[in-house]
Amino acid sequence: MAIRNARRQWKDSDVRAHRRPANRGELAVTNPFLNLECLKNQLNQPFFMEVIILLSWAIWMTRNNKIFKHVNASTQSCKNLFLLEMDALLLRAKKAYSPRLEDWISAIP
């Protein structure tokens, strides 16, 4: 159940990883370095790694809340946690990145 929720939350984020198509009878292979490069290109922001880390953290915390605190896991709760973490990041961001980061956060639906 937790894996399904994590997949749905990544899917809802509109961020896609690189996947090499599998040949018949093979599993699709993913390359973590290609995935990061693909995500970097999609986000096209200097703070792309922070976004990836904080979204992963939000998914992880949503999963843990479901397992250990019996809190209903939802895409919205994951998104809310992600936005809280991004707001905290905004307080620590370099002044040069703050306007772009603030614009990026406010553009999240």
Gaussian input, Z-matrix of N, CA and C with variables (Angstrom, degrees):
# hf/3-21g

backbone

0 1
 N
 C     1     B1
 C     2     B2     1     A1
 N     3     B3     2     A2     1     D1
 C     4     B4     3     A3     2     D2
 C     5     B5     4     A4     3     D3
 N     6     B6     5     A5     4     D4
 C     7     B7     6     A6     5     D5
 C     8     B8     7     A7     6     D6
 N     9     B9     8     A8     7     D7
 C    10    B10     9     A9     8     D8
 C    11    B11    10    A10     9     D9
 N    12    B12    11    A11    10    D10
 C    13    B13    12    A12    11    D11
 C    14    B14    13    A13    12    D12
 N    15    B15    14    A14    13    D13
 C    16    B16    15    A15    14    D14
 C    17    B17    16    A16    15    D15
 N    18    B18    17    A17    16    D16
 C    19    B19    18    A18    17    D17
 C    20    B20    19    A19    18    D18
 N    21    B21    20    A20    19    D19
 C    22    B22    21    A21    20    D20
 C    23    B23    22    A22    21    D21
 N    24    B24    23    A23    22    D22
 C    25    B25    24    A24    23    D23
 C    26    B26    25    A25    24    D24
 N    27    B27    26    A26    25    D25
 C    28    B28    27    A27    26    D26
 C    29    B29    28    A28    27    D27
 N    30    B30    29    A29    28    D28
 C    31    B31    30    A30    29    D29
 C    32    B32    31    A31    30    D30
 N    33    B33    32    A32    31    D31
 C    34    B34    33    A33    32    D32
 C    35    B35    34    A34    33    D33
 N    36    B36    35    A35    34    D34
 C    37    B37    36    A36    35    D35
 C    38    B38    37    A37    36    D36
 N    39    B39    38    A38    37    D37
 C    40    B40    39    A39    38    D38
 C    41    B41    40    A40    39    D39
 N    42    B42    41    A41    40    D40
 C    43    B43    42    A42    41    D41
 C    44    B44    43    A43    42    D42
 N    45    B45    44    A44    43    D43
 C    46    B46    45    A45    44    D44
 C    47    B47    46    A46    45    D45
 N    48    B48    47    A47    46    D46
 C    49    B49    48    A48    47    D47
 C    50    B50    49    A49    48    D48
 N    51    B51    50    A50    49    D49
 C    52    B52    51    A51    50    D50
 C    53    B53    52    A52    51    D51
 N    54    B54    53    A53    52    D52
 C    55    B55    54    A54    53    D53
 C    56    B56    55    A55    54    D54
 N    57    B57    56    A56    55    D55
 C    58    B58    57    A57    56    D56
 C    59    B59    58    A58    57    D57
 N    60    B60    59    A59    58    D58
 C    61    B61    60    A60    59    D59
 C    62    B62    61    A61    60    D60
 N    63    B63    62    A62    61    D61
 C    64    B64    63    A63    62    D62
 C    65    B65    64    A64    63    D63
 N    66    B66    65    A65    64    D64
 C    67    B67    66    A66    65    D65
 C    68    B68    67    A67    66    D66
 N    69    B69    68    A68    67    D67
 C    70    B70    69    A69    68    D68
 C    71    B71    70    A70    69    D69
 N    72    B72    71    A71    70    D70
 C    73    B73    72    A72    71    D71
 C    74    B74    73    A73    72    D72
 N    75    B75    74    A74    73    D73
 C    76    B76    75    A75    74    D74
 C    77    B77    76    A76    75    D75
 N    78    B78    77    A77    76    D76
 C    79    B79    78    A78    77    D77
 C    80    B80    79    A79    78    D78
 N    81    B81    80    A80    79    D79
 C    82    B82    81    A81    80    D80
 C    83    B83    82    A82    81    D81
 N    84    B84    83    A83    82    D82
 C    85    B85    84    A84    83    D83
 C    86    B86    85    A85    84    D84
 N    87    B87    86    A86    85    D85
 C    88    B88    87    A87    86    D86
 C    89    B89    88    A88    87    D87
 N    90    B90    89    A89    88    D88
 C    91    B91    90    A90    89    D89
 C    92    B92    91    A91    90    D90
 N    93    B93    92    A92    91    D91
 C    94    B94    93    A93    92    D92
 C    95    B95    94    A94    93    D93
 N    96    B96    95    A95    94    D94
 C    97    B97    96    A96    95    D95
 C    98    B98    97    A97    96    D96
 N    99    B99    98    A98    97    D97
 C   100   B100    99    A99    98    D98
 C   101   B101   100   A100    99    D99
 N   102   B102   101   A101   100   D100
 C   103   B103   102   A102   101   D101
 C   104   B104   103   A103   102   D102
 N   105   B105   104   A104   103   D103
 C   106   B106   105   A105   104   D104
 C   107   B107   106   A106   105   D105
 N   108   B108   107   A107   106   D106
 C   109   B109   108   A108   107   D107
 C   110   B110   109   A109   108   D108
 N   111   B111   110   A110   109   D109
 C   112   B112   111   A111   110   D110
 C   113   B113   112   A112   111   D111
 N   114   B114   113   A113   112   D112
 C   115   B115   114   A114   113   D113
 C   116   B116   115   A115   114   D114
 N   117   B117   116   A116   115   D115
 C   118   B118   117   A117   116   D116
 C   119   B119   118   A118   117   D117
 N   120   B120   119   A119   118   D118
 C   121   B121   120   A120   119   D119
 C   122   B122   121   A121   120   D120
 N   123   B123   122   A122   121   D121
 C   124   B124   123   A123   122   D122
 C   125   B125   124   A124   123   D123
 N   126   B126   125   A125   124   D124
 C   127   B127   126   A126   125   D125
 C   128   B128   127   A127   126   D126
 N   129   B129   128   A128   127   D127
 C   130   B130   129   A129   128   D128
 C   131   B131   130   A130   129   D129
 N   132   B132   131   A131   130   D130
 C   133   B133   132   A132   131   D131
 C   134   B134   133   A133   132   D132
 N   135   B135   134   A134   133   D133
 C   136   B136   135   A135   134   D134
 C   137   B137   136   A136   135   D135
 N   138   B138   137   A137   136   D136
 C   139   B139   138   A138   137   D137
 C   140   B140   139   A139   138   D138
 N   141   B141   140   A140   139   D139
 C   142   B142   141   A141   140   D140
 C   143   B143   142   A142   141   D141
 N   144   B144   143   A143   142   D142
 C   145   B145   144   A144   143   D143
 C   146   B146   145   A145   144   D144
 N   147   B147   146   A146   145   D145
 C   148   B148   147   A147   146   D146
 C   149   B149   148   A148   147   D147
 N   150   B150   149   A149   148   D148
 C   151   B151   150   A150   149   D149
 C   152   B152   151   A151   150   D150
 N   153   B153   152   A152   151   D151
 C   154   B154   153   A153   152   D152
 C   155   B155   154   A154   153   D153
 N   156   B156   155   A155   154   D154
 C   157   B157   156   A156   155   D155
 C   158   B158   157   A157   156   D156
 N   159   B159   158   A158   157   D157
 C   160   B160   159   A159   158   D158
 C   161   B161   160   A160   159   D159
 N   162   B162   161   A161   160   D160
 C   163   B163   162   A162   161   D161
 C   164   B164   163   A163   162   D162
 N   165   B165   164   A164   163   D163
 C   166   B166   165   A165   164   D164
 C   167   B167   166   A166   165   D165
 N   168   B168   167   A167   166   D166
 C   169   B169   168   A168   167   D167
 C   170   B170   169   A169   168   D168
 N   171   B171   170   A170   169   D169
 C   172   B172   171   A171   170   D170
 C   173   B173   172   A172   171   D171
 N   174   B174   173   A173   172   D172
 C   175   B175   174   A174   173   D173
 C   176   B176   175   A175   174   D174
 N   177   B177   176   A176   175   D175
 C   178   B178   177   A177   176   D176
 C   179   B179   178   A178   177   D177
 N   180   B180   179   A179   178   D178
 C   181   B181   180   A180   179   D179
 C   182   B182   181   A181   180   D180
 N   183   B183   182   A182   181   D181
 C   184   B184   183   A183   182   D182
 C   185   B185   184   A184   183   D183
 N   186   B186   185   A185   184   D184
 C   187   B187   186   A186   185   D185
 C   188   B188   187   A187   186   D186
 N   189   B189   188   A188   187   D187
 C   190   B190   189   A189   188   D188
 C   191   B191   190   A190   189   D189
 N   192   B192   191   A191   190   D190
 C   193   B193   192   A192   191   D191
 C   194   B194   193   A193   192   D192
 N   195   B195   194   A194   193   D193
 C   196   B196   195   A195   194   D194
 C   197   B197   196   A196   195   D195
 N   198   B198   197   A197   196   D196
 C   199   B199   198   A198   197   D197
 C   200   B200   199   A199   198   D198
 N   201   B201   200   A200   199   D199
 C   202   B202   201   A201   200   D200
 C   203   B203   202   A202   201   D201
 N   204   B204   203   A203   202   D202
 C   205   B205   204   A204   203   D203
 C   206   B206   205   A205   204   D204
 N   207   B207   206   A206   205   D205
 C   208   B208   207   A207   206   D206
 C   209   B209   208   A208   207   D207
 N   210   B210   209   A209   208   D208
 C   211   B211   210   A210   209   D209
 C   212   B212   211   A211   210   D210
 N   213   B213   212   A212   211   D211
 C   214   B214   213   A213   212   D212
 C   215   B215   214   A214   213   D213
 N   216   B216   215   A215   214   D214
 C   217   B217   216   A216   215   D215
 C   218   B218   217   A217   216   D216
 N   219   B219   218   A218   217   D217
 C   220   B220   219   A219   218   D218
 C   221   B221   220   A220   219   D219
 N   222   B222   221   A221   220   D220
 C   223   B223   222   A222   221   D221
 C   224   B224   223   A223   222   D222
 N   225   B225   224   A224   223   D223
 C   226   B226   225   A225   224   D224
 C   227   B227   226   A226   225   D225
 N   228   B228   227   A227   226   D226
 C   229   B229   228   A228   227   D227
 C   230   B230   229   A229   228   D228
 N   231   B231   230   A230   229   D229
 C   232   B232   231   A231   230   D230
 C   233   B233   232   A232   231   D231
 N   234   B234   233   A233   232   D232
 C   235   B235   234   A234   233   D233
 C   236   B236   235   A235   234   D234
 N   237   B237   236   A236   235   D235
 C   238   B238   237   A237   236   D236
 C   239   B239   238   A238   237   D237
 N   240   B240   239   A239   238   D238
 C   241   B241   240   A240   239   D239
 C   242   B242   241   A241   240   D240
 N   243   B243   242   A242   241   D241
 C   244   B244   243   A243   242   D242
 C   245   B245   244   A244   243   D243
 N   246   B246   245   A245   244   D244
 C   247   B247   246   A246   245   D245
 C   248   B248   247   A247   246   D246
 N   249   B249   248   A248   247   D247
 C   250   B250   249   A249   248   D248
 C   251   B251   250   A250   249   D249
 N   252   B252   251   A251   250   D250
 C   253   B253   252   A252   251   D251
 C   254   B254   253   A253   252   D252
 N   255   B255   254   A254   253   D253
 C   256   B256   255   A255   254   D254
 C   257   B257   256   A256   255   D255
 N   258   B258   257   A257   256   D256
 C   259   B259   258   A258   257   D257
 C   260   B260   259   A259   258   D258
 N   261   B261   260   A260   259   D259
 C   262   B262   261   A261   260   D260
 C   263   B263   262   A262   261   D261
 N   264   B264   263   A263   262   D262
 C   265   B265   264   A264   263   D263
 C   266   B266   265   A265   264   D264
 N   267   B267   266   A266   265   D265
 C   268   B268   267   A267   266   D266
 C   269   B269   268   A268   267   D267
 N   270   B270   269   A269   268   D268
 C   271   B271   270   A270   269   D269
 C   272   B272   271   A271   270   D270
 N   273   B273   272   A272   271   D271
 C   274   B274   273   A273   272   D272
 C   275   B275   274   A274   273   D273
 N   276   B276   275   A275   274   D274
 C   277   B277   276   A276   275   D275
 C   278   B278   277   A277   276   D276
 N   279   B279   278   A278   277   D277
 C   280   B280   279   A279   278   D278
 C   281   B281   280   A280   279   D279
 N   282   B282   281   A281   280   D280
 C   283   B283   282   A282   281   D281
 C   284   B284   283   A283   282   D282
 N   285   B285   284   A284   283   D283
 C   286   B286   285   A285   284   D284
 C   287   B287   286   A286   285   D285
 N   288   B288   287   A287   286   D286
 C   289   B289   288   A288   287   D287
 C   290   B290   289   A289   288   D288
 N   291   B291   290   A290   289   D289
 C   292   B292   291   A291   290   D290
 C   293   B293   292   A292   291   D291
 N   294   B294   293   A293   292   D292
 C   295   B295   294   A294   293   D293
 C   296   B296   295   A295   294   D294
 N   297   B297   296   A296   295   D295
 C   298   B298   297   A297   296   D296
 C   299   B299   298   A298   297   D297
 N   300   B300   299   A299   298   D298
 C   301   B301   300   A300   299   D299
 C   302   B302   301   A301   300   D300
 N   303   B303   302   A302   301   D301
 C   304   B304   303   A303   302   D302
 C   305   B305   304   A304   303   D303
 N   306   B306   305   A305   304   D304
 C   307   B307   306   A306   305   D305
 C   308   B308   307   A307   306   D306
 N   309   B309   308   A308   307   D307
 C   310   B310   309   A309   308   D308
 C   311   B311   310   A310   309   D309
 N   312   B312   311   A311   310   D310
 C   313   B313   312   A312   311   D311
 C   314   B314   313   A313   312   D312
 N   315   B315   314   A314   313   D313
 C   316   B316   315   A315   314   D314
 C   317   B317   316   A316   315   D315
 N   318   B318   317   A317   316   D316
 C   319   B319   318   A318   317   D317
 C   320   B320   319   A319   318   D318
 N   321   B321   320   A320   319   D319
 C   322   B322   321   A321   320   D320
 C   323   B323   322   A322   321   D321
 N   324   B324   323   A323   322   D322
 C   325   B325   324   A324   323   D323
 C   326   B326   325   A325   324   D324

   B1=1.4470
   B2=1.5269
   B3=1.3368
   B4=1.4645
   B5=1.5179
   B6=1.3311
   B7=1.4661
   B8=1.5185
   B9=1.3111
   B10=1.4589
   B11=1.5267
   B12=1.3401
   B13=1.4669
   B14=1.5179
   B15=1.3286
   B16=1.4676
   B17=1.5201
   B18=1.3138
   B19=1.4704
   B20=1.5185
   B21=1.3308
   B22=1.4665
   B23=1.5297
   B24=1.3314
   B25=1.4608
   B26=1.5205
   B27=1.3392
   B28=1.4709
   B29=1.5236
   B30=1.3484
   B31=1.4664
   B32=1.5269
   B33=1.3198
   B34=1.4628
   B35=1.5194
   B36=1.3299
   B37=1.4693
   B38=1.5298
   B39=1.3262
   B40=1.4701
   B41=1.5215
   B42=1.3113
   B43=1.4617
   B44=1.5153
   B45=1.3085
   B46=1.4620
   B47=1.5209
   B48=1.3122
   B49=1.4640
   B50=1.5264
   B51=1.3093
   B52=1.4602
   B53=1.5203
   B54=1.3068
   B55=1.4691
   B56=1.5174
   B57=1.3151
   B58=1.4534
   B59=1.5192
   B60=1.3235
   B61=1.4613
   B62=1.5248
   B63=1.3012
   B64=1.4643
   B65=1.5206
   B66=1.3157
   B67=1.4585
   B68=1.5172
   B69=1.2918
   B70=1.4540
   B71=1.5350
   B72=1.3149
   B73=1.4553
   B74=1.5215
   B75=1.3369
   B76=1.4705
   B77=1.5190
   B78=1.3093
   B79=1.4630
   B80=1.5197
   B81=1.3092
   B82=1.4664
   B83=1.5265
   B84=1.3139
   B85=1.4573
   B86=1.5187
   B87=1.3104
   B88=1.4565
   B89=1.5135
   B90=1.3083
   B91=1.4540
   B92=1.5215
   B93=1.3376
   B94=1.4653
   B95=1.5236
   B96=1.3307
   B97=1.4607
   B98=1.5261
   B99=1.3260
   B100=1.4646
   B101=1.5284
   B102=1.3361
   B103=1.4653
   B104=1.5205
   B105=1.3294
   B106=1.4664
   B107=1.5217
   B108=1.3281
   B109=1.4694
   B110=1.5316
   B111=1.3201
   B112=1.4686
   B113=1.5346
   B114=1.3221
   B115=1.4638
   B116=1.5239
   B117=1.3304
   B118=1.4700
   B119=1.5293
   B120=1.3300
   B121=1.4662
   B122=1.5248
   B123=1.3267
   B124=1.4631
   B125=1.5263
   B126=1.3237
   B127=1.4664
   B128=1.5180
   B129=1.3263
   B130=1.4635
   B131=1.5342
   B132=1.3258
   B133=1.4594
   B134=1.5231
   B135=1.3351
   B136=1.4656
   B137=1.5304
   B138=1.3231
   B139=1.4618
   B140=1.5347
   B141=1.3415
   B142=1.4667
   B143=1.5306
   B144=1.3326
   B145=1.4626
   B146=1.5315
   B147=1.3061
   B148=1.4577
   B149=1.5263
   B150=1.3238
   B151=1.4653
   B152=1.5236
   B153=1.3250
   B154=1.4631
   B155=1.5291
   B156=1.3204
   B157=1.4666
   B158=1.5273
   B159=1.3334
   B160=1.4651
   B161=1.5259
   B162=1.3242
   B163=1.4663
   B164=1.5252
   B165=1.3224
   B166=1.4733
   B167=1.5263
   B168=1.3295
   B169=1.4612
   B170=1.5312
   B171=1.3130
   B172=1.4665
   B173=1.5299
   B174=1.3250
   B175=1.4696
   B176=1.5248
   B177=1.3222
   B178=1.4639
   B179=1.5349
   B180=1.3223
   B181=1.4616
   B182=1.5319
   B183=1.3195
   B184=1.4620
   B185=1.5228
   B186=1.3190
   B187=1.4645
   B188=1.5286
   B189=1.3412
   B190=1.4638
   B191=1.5253
   B192=1.3232
   B193=1.4651
   B194=1.5227
   B195=1.3174
   B196=1.4613
   B197=1.5255
   B198=1.3271
   B199=1.4630
   B200=1.5288
   B201=1.3275
   B202=1.4590
   B203=1.5267
   B204=1.3193
   B205=1.4691
   B206=1.5256
   B207=1.3367
   B208=1.4675
   B209=1.5243
   B210=1.3361
   B211=1.4612
   B212=1.5219
   B213=1.3123
   B214=1.4595
   B215=1.5254
   B216=1.3106
   B217=1.4694
   B218=1.5217
   B219=1.3161
   B220=1.4589
   B221=1.5178
   B222=1.3023
   B223=1.4567
   B224=1.5247
   B225=1.3170
   B226=1.4663
   B227=1.5238
   B228=1.3375
   B229=1.4706
   B230=1.5229
   B231=1.3239
   B232=1.4621
   B233=1.5313
   B234=1.3127
   B235=1.4657
   B236=1.5278
   B237=1.3354
   B238=1.4665
   B239=1.5235
   B240=1.3242
   B241=1.4588
   B242=1.5255
   B243=1.3271
   B244=1.4619
   B245=1.5330
   B246=1.3185
   B247=1.4681
   B248=1.5300
   B249=1.3261
   B250=1.4710
   B251=1.5246
   B252=1.3227
   B253=1.4665
   B254=1.5287
   B255=1.3274
   B256=1.4642
   B257=1.5291
   B258=1.3279
   B259=1.4690
   B260=1.5266
   B261=1.3351
   B262=1.4698
   B263=1.5264
   B264=1.3246
   B265=1.4662
   B266=1.5276
   B267=1.3017
   B268=1.4657
   B269=1.5301
   B270=1.3131
   B271=1.4685
   B272=1.5281
   B273=1.3406
   B274=1.4640
   B275=1.5230
   B276=1.3085
   B277=1.4679
   B278=1.5245
   B279=1.3307
   B280=1.4623
   B281=1.5245
   B282=1.3105
   B283=1.4726
   B284=1.5263
   B285=1.3270
   B286=1.4655
   B287=1.5280
   B288=1.3423
   B289=1.4645
   B290=1.5254
   B291=1.3220
   B292=1.4685
   B293=1.5281
   B294=1.3460
   B295=1.4747
   B296=1.5322
   B297=1.3364
   B298=1.4723
   B299=1.5187
   B300=1.3250
   B301=1.4594
   B302=1.5247
   B303=1.3189
   B304=1.4650
   B305=1.5302
   B306=1.3219
   B307=1.4689
   B308=1.5188
   B309=1.3316
   B310=1.4678
   B311=1.5269
   B312=1.3389
   B313=1.4674
   B314=1.5282
   B315=1.3216
   B316=1.4698
   B317=1.5288
   B318=1.3214
   B319=1.4681
   B320=1.5293
   B321=1.3264
   B322=1.4702
   B323=1.5238
   B324=1.3409
   B325=1.4785
   B326=1.5185
   A1=111.25
   A2=117.21
   A3=120.65
   A4=110.95
   A5=117.12
   A6=120.71
   A7=109.94
   A8=117.12
   A9=121.05
   A10=110.50
   A11=117.28
   A12=120.74
   A13=111.25
   A14=117.26
   A15=120.74
   A16=110.48
   A17=116.84
   A18=119.77
   A19=111.05
   A20=116.23
   A21=119.62
   A22=110.62
   A23=117.23
   A24=120.26
   A25=111.28
   A26=117.60
   A27=119.42
   A28=109.60
   A29=116.38
   A30=119.98
   A31=110.57
   A32=117.11
   A33=121.45
   A34=112.73
   A35=117.25
   A36=120.11
   A37=112.19
   A38=117.94
   A39=123.14
   A40=112.98
   A41=117.36
   A42=122.36
   A43=106.64
   A44=117.07
   A45=121.64
   A46=111.17
   A47=115.43
   A48=121.40
   A49=109.44
   A50=115.14
   A51=121.58
   A52=109.01
   A53=117.52
   A54=121.72
   A55=108.46
   A56=115.01
   A57=120.06
   A58=106.57
   A59=118.05
   A60=119.74
   A61=110.65
   A62=115.55
   A63=120.21
   A64=110.11
   A65=114.75
   A66=119.66
   A67=107.66
   A68=115.35
   A69=119.61
   A70=109.57
   A71=116.49
   A72=121.00
   A73=114.03
   A74=118.14
   A75=121.54
   A76=109.53
   A77=114.58
   A78=119.59
   A79=108.67
   A80=117.20
   A81=120.48
   A82=108.67
   A83=116.17
   A84=121.59
   A85=108.64
   A86=115.28
   A87=119.37
   A88=108.42
   A89=116.03
   A90=122.64
   A91=106.93
   A92=118.37
   A93=119.26
   A94=113.60
   A95=117.99
   A96=119.96
   A97=111.01
   A98=116.92
   A99=119.73
   A100=110.57
   A101=116.19
   A102=119.74
   A103=110.97
   A104=116.42
   A105=119.68
   A106=111.39
   A107=116.13
   A108=119.93
   A109=110.63
   A110=116.19
   A111=121.27
   A112=110.58
   A113=116.69
   A114=120.46
   A115=111.19
   A116=116.08
   A117=120.86
   A118=110.36
   A119=116.22
   A120=120.46
   A121=111.72
   A122=117.45
   A123=120.43
   A124=111.98
   A125=115.97
   A126=119.25
   A127=111.61
   A128=116.53
   A129=122.93
   A130=112.02
   A131=115.75
   A132=122.36
   A133=108.61
   A134=117.83
   A135=119.35
   A136=112.61
   A137=117.55
   A138=121.70
   A139=111.52
   A140=116.84
   A141=120.89
   A142=112.11
   A143=117.71
   A144=120.44
   A145=110.85
   A146=116.96
   A147=120.36
   A148=110.74
   A149=116.58
   A150=120.85
   A151=109.83
   A152=116.99
   A153=121.10
   A154=110.29
   A155=116.49
   A156=120.51
   A157=110.80
   A158=117.30
   A159=119.56
   A160=112.46
   A161=118.19
   A162=119.43
   A163=110.03
   A164=116.78
   A165=120.14
   A166=110.23
   A167=116.64
   A168=121.77
   A169=110.71
   A170=117.09
   A171=120.59
   A172=110.86
   A173=116.49
   A174=120.26
   A175=109.70
   A176=116.43
   A177=121.12
   A178=111.03
   A179=116.92
   A180=120.57
   A181=111.50
   A182=117.21
   A183=120.64
   A184=109.88
   A185=115.78
   A186=121.65
   A187=110.33
   A188=116.76
   A189=120.38
   A190=111.74
   A191=116.93
   A192=119.93
   A193=110.97
   A194=116.83
   A195=120.73
   A196=110.75
   A197=116.56
   A198=120.72
   A199=111.95
   A200=117.02
   A201=120.20
   A202=114.61
   A203=117.57
   A204=120.05
   A205=112.20
   A206=116.20
   A207=122.69
   A208=111.93
   A209=115.05
   A210=121.77
   A211=107.17
   A212=116.55
   A213=120.17
   A214=110.59
   A215=116.96
   A216=121.44
   A217=108.86
   A218=115.05
   A219=119.49
   A220=108.71
   A221=115.03
   A222=119.83
   A223=109.79
   A224=116.95
   A225=120.56
   A226=111.62
   A227=117.59
   A228=119.28
   A229=110.62
   A230=117.00
   A231=121.01
   A232=110.11
   A233=116.17
   A234=120.82
   A235=110.97
   A236=116.82
   A237=120.52
   A238=111.27
   A239=116.56
   A240=120.56
   A241=110.68
   A242=116.45
   A243=121.24
   A244=110.54
   A245=117.10
   A246=120.67
   A247=111.89
   A248=117.12
   A249=119.87
   A250=110.85
   A251=115.98
   A252=120.46
   A253=110.94
   A254=117.17
   A255=120.19
   A256=110.49
   A257=117.36
   A258=120.17
   A259=111.07
   A260=116.63
   A261=120.06
   A262=110.22
   A263=116.34
   A264=120.62
   A265=110.27
   A266=116.57
   A267=121.32
   A268=111.34
   A269=116.87
   A270=120.75
   A271=112.13
   A272=116.84
   A273=121.22
   A274=112.91
   A275=117.76
   A276=121.37
   A277=111.51
   A278=114.64
   A279=119.94
   A280=108.55
   A281=115.71
   A282=119.92
   A283=112.02
   A284=117.07
   A285=120.34
   A286=111.62
   A287=117.40
   A288=121.10
   A289=113.25
   A290=117.63
   A291=120.85
   A292=114.25
   A293=119.97
   A294=118.25
   A295=112.89
   A296=116.85
   A297=119.42
   A298=110.99
   A299=116.03
   A300=120.64
   A301=110.59
   A302=116.21
   A303=120.32
   A304=110.99
   A305=117.34
   A306=121.18
   A307=110.97
   A308=116.05
   A309=120.87
   A310=110.04
   A311=116.70
   A312=120.87
   A313=110.43
   A314=117.38
   A315=119.95
   A316=112.43
   A317=117.62
   A318=120.80
   A319=112.65
   A320=117.43
   A321=120.44
   A322=108.07
   A323=117.21
   A324=119.38
   A325=113.10
   D1=-43.46
   D2=-178.55
   D3=-64.67
   D4=-38.30
   D5=179.20
   D6=-65.14
   D7=-41.37
   D8=178.90
   D9=-61.90
   D10=-42.33
   D11=178.08
   D12=-63.84
   D13=-42.26
   D14=179.27
   D15=-62.41
   D16=-43.35
   D17=178.44
   D18=-62.46
   D19=-41.98
   D20=179.74
   D21=-64.69
   D22=-38.88
   D23=-178.75
   D24=-68.61
   D25=-39.95
   D26=175.32
   D27=-64.85
   D28=-41.27
   D29=-179.85
   D30=-61.46
   D31=-43.01
   D32=-179.52
   D33=-68.17
   D34=-17.05
   D35=-178.99
   D36=-77.55
   D37=-8.29
   D38=-178.13
   D39=62.19
   D40=23.29
   D41=175.45
   D42=-108.78
   D43=126.85
   D44=-175.93
   D45=-114.31
   D46=138.05
   D47=177.26
   D48=-91.27
   D49=162.75
   D50=177.61
   D51=-79.66
   D52=132.89
   D53=175.56
   D54=-134.81
   D55=128.21
   D56=174.39
   D57=-82.90
   D58=128.60
   D59=-179.88
   D60=-61.10
   D61=139.88
   D62=179.56
   D63=-84.59
   D64=146.29
   D65=170.30
   D66=-73.60
   D67=163.44
   D68=-179.50
   D69=-56.24
   D70=129.09
   D71=178.89
   D72=85.67
   D73=-0.35
   D74=179.20
   D75=-111.12
   D76=155.72
   D77=172.09
   D78=-83.31
   D79=148.00
   D80=175.78
   D81=-66.13
   D82=139.21
   D83=-177.95
   D84=-104.21
   D85=134.23
   D86=175.13
   D87=-114.18
   D88=143.28
   D89=178.22
   D90=-113.32
   D91=117.83
   D92=-175.95
   D93=-59.14
   D94=-34.41
   D95=-179.82
   D96=-71.06
   D97=-38.97
   D98=175.38
   D99=-66.57
   D100=-36.52
   D101=177.23
   D102=-60.59
   D103=-47.10
   D104=179.58
   D105=-62.96
   D106=-41.17
   D107=178.82
   D108=-63.61
   D109=-41.55
   D110=179.09
   D111=-64.50
   D112=-44.90
   D113=178.55
   D114=-64.63
   D115=-39.56
   D116=177.97
   D117=-60.01
   D118=-44.68
   D119=-179.53
   D120=-66.48
   D121=-37.88
   D122=179.99
   D123=-68.50
   D124=-42.88
   D125=-179.18
   D126=-72.88
   D127=-36.70
   D128=175.83
   D129=50.87
   D130=45.16
   D131=179.57
   D132=-135.26
   D133=150.41
   D134=178.81
   D135=-68.26
   D136=-16.41
   D137=-179.30
   D138=-103.94
   D139=28.82
   D140=-176.34
   D141=-59.47
   D142=-38.98
   D143=-176.78
   D144=-66.95
   D145=-36.99
   D146=177.20
   D147=-63.20
   D148=-39.62
   D149=178.49
   D150=-62.96
   D151=-46.59
   D152=-178.96
   D153=-62.31
   D154=-46.03
   D155=-178.34
   D156=-64.51
   D157=-45.17
   D158=-177.10
   D159=-71.43
   D160=-32.56
   D161=175.22
   D162=-68.72
   D163=-40.96
   D164=175.85
   D165=-61.23
   D166=-42.89
   D167=178.82
   D168=-62.10
   D169=-43.17
   D170=-179.67
   D171=-63.76
   D172=-40.95
   D173=177.32
   D174=-63.83
   D175=-44.57
   D176=179.87
   D177=-61.10
   D178=-45.31
   D179=-179.10
   D180=-67.78
   D181=-36.30
   D182=176.50
   D183=-63.19
   D184=-42.21
   D185=177.88
   D186=-62.86
   D187=-47.52
   D188=-179.76
   D189=-63.33
   D190=-39.02
   D191=177.51
   D192=-61.49
   D193=-38.45
   D194=178.44
   D195=-66.49
   D196=-45.57
   D197=-175.66
   D198=-72.68
   D199=-48.83
   D200=-170.31
   D201=-95.76
   D202=-28.83
   D203=-178.21
   D204=-108.97
   D205=-1.87
   D206=179.53
   D207=56.42
   D208=37.65
   D209=176.51
   D210=-91.38
   D211=135.91
   D212=179.58
   D213=-60.51
   D214=124.70
   D215=178.45
   D216=-85.89
   D217=130.87
   D218=177.17
   D219=-144.24
   D220=160.32
   D221=176.98
   D222=-62.64
   D223=-37.04
   D224=-179.55
   D225=-65.71
   D226=-40.77
   D227=178.94
   D228=-66.63
   D229=-35.83
   D230=176.44
   D231=-65.89
   D232=-43.23
   D233=179.30
   D234=-63.55
   D235=-41.84
   D236=178.63
   D237=-61.89
   D238=-42.74
   D239=178.15
   D240=-64.69
   D241=-41.88
   D242=177.95
   D243=-60.06
   D244=-45.04
   D245=-179.87
   D246=-65.89
   D247=-36.36
   D248=175.24
   D249=-62.41
   D250=-43.69
   D251=179.41
   D252=-66.87
   D253=-37.60
   D254=178.39
   D255=-67.03
   D256=-37.46
   D257=176.16
   D258=-63.77
   D259=-39.14
   D260=176.96
   D261=-65.84
   D262=-38.09
   D263=177.51
   D264=-63.69
   D265=-37.51
   D266=-179.75
   D267=-58.91
   D268=-34.26
   D269=178.66
   D270=-68.02
   D271=-27.68
   D272=-177.79
   D273=-100.48
   D274=-2.66
   D275=-173.86
   D276=-71.26
   D277=152.19
   D278=174.07
   D279=-62.69
   D280=146.41
   D281=-178.66
   D282=-58.24
   D283=-32.32
   D284=179.94
   D285=-66.51
   D286=-30.44
   D287=-178.38
   D288=-93.32
   D289=-17.73
   D290=-173.42
   D291=-54.46
   D292=-48.78
   D293=-179.35
   D294=-62.34
   D295=-42.50
   D296=179.49
   D297=-64.74
   D298=-42.29
   D299=-179.64
   D300=-65.21
   D301=-42.48
   D302=178.86
   D303=-63.47
   D304=-42.27
   D305=176.92
   D306=-63.26
   D307=-41.85
   D308=-178.56
   D309=-64.11
   D310=-44.30
   D311=179.98
   D312=-64.18
   D313=-43.20
   D314=-177.93
   D315=-69.70
   D316=-18.77
   D317=178.92
   D318=-83.43
   D319=-7.66
   D320=179.20
   D321=-72.71
   D322=124.55
   D323=-177.66
   D324=-70.14

